[in-house]
Structure formats: C-alpha cells, structure tokens
Amino acid sequence: MKKMCNTFSIICCMLISGFVWAEDSPSALLVPKGILSIAAYPAPPLELNDIDGNPFSLEQEKGRWIFVHFWASWCGPCRREMPAIQNMVEKFKKLPLTFAIVNTAEDEDTVFTFLGLLAPDIVSLMDLDGQVTEAWKPRGLPSTYLVDPAGIVRYQALGGRPWDEDEYLRFLTELSAQSAQQN
Amino acid sequence: MRQIILRVLLMLALGLSLFPIGILYAEDERPPPGFENTQLRLQLFPWSTEQMAAFFEARGFPASMIEALSAYCFFTASIKNKRNDVLQLDLANWEFVSQDGKLQRIPRSQWPPLWKKMNIPLASQSTFRWMLLPETLDFYADEKEGGNIVLRKTTAVFSLRAQFGLGENTEPVIATVNNLQCADAAGAIQSP
C-alpha cells in the first residue's frame, strides 16, 4: 500500500511539473515554418507614436504577447506580407495579443499612401529616424519578433510570413491564450 | 487546294511576324547574373545610376547624398540558403576581380563617417543602411535575404568569387559569377 502511495505521489509530481514546464516553455507549442524559437533576451525599448500621433510603449503592454514587426515601403517582401498582416490583425481584434507594427525611417505621407493601398486598417508606429529599429537589430526588413508577457523576446520570424494561414493563426492563438491564462 | 495553300501561307506569315516578338521576349526573360547549385542560389541585379538616383530621390534622400552615391556601382544581391542547416555569409570572403585586379567593395562601416560629415538626416542614413547586404549573416535553412553591394565604379567586366562558410571542419561553398558589369558601364564613368 505504502509503495502504491509513493508511486502515485511520484506520478502526481511528474504530472504537475509537466504542466508547469508546458506553461513556462513556449517551445512546447507547434512552431510554424520560418519562426525561430530563439535564446530569450529582454526586449529592447520601443516607445513611439503611431501615424495618428498616439503614443505606444512596449513596457505598458506587459502581460500580453506582443507581435513586433518592422517594415518599410521600399522593401518588396514587406509589400507582399502586409495584406496577410492586416488579415491577421482583423482576426485577433478580440484576443489578448498586441500588435506593434513599426515603419522604419519613412515619413507619414509615404506610410499613409502605402498602407492606404495595401492595408488600410493598420495603424503603424513611426520610427521616423530609424533608431528604434536599429536597437532591435533585425536580420533585415521585414522582421518580426514575438515578445512574451514578461517582456522577453522568444521568437523571431525569418523574412515575410503568410501570417493569415492556419498554422500561423493557430500558433498565435495559442500564445495569446497563454496571456489570457496568466492575466 | 487553293484554300489549303492560302491557310499555310497565312500561318507562315503569322509565324514569321511573331518570331521577332519571341526573340524580344526571350531577351527580356534572361535571368539576372547569378549562381545556383543544390546548396544556395545567388542572384545579382545591377542598378544604373539613373535607377539608383530615382529610387533614392523617391525616398527623400538629400541631393548631396544621391550625388555622392552616383559615383558608385550598385548591385542588389539576393541569396537563398537551400541547405537544411546554416550557411554563413561573410562579405570579407567575397572577391570581385577584373583583368586589372581586385575591385574595391565599399563596406558598411565606411558610410556612417561620410554621412556624418555631410550632415545627412538619420532617416536617410537608416534607410540606406537597411538596404545594404549585411557584412555577416548566418542564413537559416530555407532563408532568403537580400541587399545592396556597392563597388567603386568601373567599366571593366569582372567576376565574383563568393565563399560561404558551413562551420568548422567543413569545406566552404564557392559561388562564382562571371561577366559582371556595372549597369551603366558603357557610358563614361568618372571615379571620385
């Protein structure tokens, strides 16, 4: 009987630790193609105004997963990716996932015209002198990072991705569900 | 019989009229200079001075910056890693060689002091920097990235020997591209 109790408690411990690991480790998720689970590091500062002049701070968004995306109108892959981002943003309106879509070093007119044609519902943040982008050190443009609710960069996307496809939506939905559980 | 002959003649005439279009189309569809094997694809797209100036002007670059850049030869390089592991780019291992010897590539580090001296706005500096191919980058499996390579202008025909690393104790991949030329090499080019 004692032996059975010991075995039972060991199994319980294993199960509990398994749950804890699954919650702590984002790598337990099914990560879509082109998304890298990277060595975690604190997100660099990101405080910018959006194209309408409203301030945004990454710090204030802690407690939710944040989709940080850097783009420019001159970059071909950014042009191809932006409609998919708009579709994705639409789908996540009611879920706890924050979008920080940052234009790198362009003016309001350029951004307004570009988004007006390709993704009119996206409100971009304006990194007017490119210095915030510089601090994030992307591999190139476009570049996307996923920041966890504690402000730690966990994932990086390689180039442009089809964000409105099922595997990406499922992945982001699971991440945002984690934010909801923790809040 | 007459009708058959007429039809054949008509088809011949139509065929002959389309022949030059076919040639033109084939010429337009020529792939850019490049290299491809089972491990990587490298393509080089030359920019003429006019294309470069128009592009930068549209991005609001100051006239002084565009004038300074017109003294150089631009190629946009597109690289795709076709391997299942990392392919290492290090531009220090790229050699551009003409009959007269090695050509000088302008590394990323040479631009900021010049822009600072010329009081170029940070936004233009930033855009220019993001358009350059990184000096070093580990390409992940299936990753594709691109960016500009800047050379001193030359009228010479030259070759590129680009070496990509595969990690320690592994032979690098060598990509060779011959018959390269600056886009407006035919015109009179003055180096600053």
Contacts between the chains, C-beta under 8 A, distances in Angstrom:
chain1	res1	chain2	res2	distance
A	33	B	142	7.9
A	34	B	142	7.5
A	36	B	140	6.7
A	72	B	127	6.9
A	72	B	130	6.8
A	74	B	55	7.5
A	74	B	59	6.2
A	74	B	127	7.2
A	74	B	131	7.4
A	75	B	130	7.9
A	104	B	126	6.5
A	104	B	127	7.4
A	104	B	130	6.4
A	105	B	122	7.5
A	105	B	123	4.2
A	105	B	124	7.7
A	105	B	126	3.9
A	105	B	127	4.9
A	105	B	130	7.5
A	106	B	59	7.5
A	106	B	123	7.3
A	106	B	127	7.4
A	107	B	60	6.7
A	107	B	123	7.7
A	110	B	59	7.8
A	110	B	60	7.9
A	128	B	123	6.1
A	129	B	121	7.5
A	129	B	122	3.9
A	129	B	123	5.3
A	129	B	126	6.6
A	130	B	122	6.2
A	130	B	123	5.8
A	130	B	125	7.4
A	130	B	126	2.6
A	130	B	127	7.0
A	130	B	129	7.8
A	130	B	130	7.5
A	131	B	122	6.6
A	131	B	126	7.4
A	133	B	126	6.9
A	133	B	130	7.6
A	134	B	126	6.7
A	139	B	134	7.4
A	139	B	137	6.5
A	139	B	145	6.7
A	140	B	130	7.3
A	140	B	134	7.2
A	140	B	145	5.0
A	140	B	146	7.6
A	140	B	147	6.8
A	141	B	130	5.6
A	158	B	140	5.9
A	158	B	142	7.9
A	158	B	143	4.9
A	159	B	143	6.8
A	159	B	144	6.2
A	159	B	145	6.9
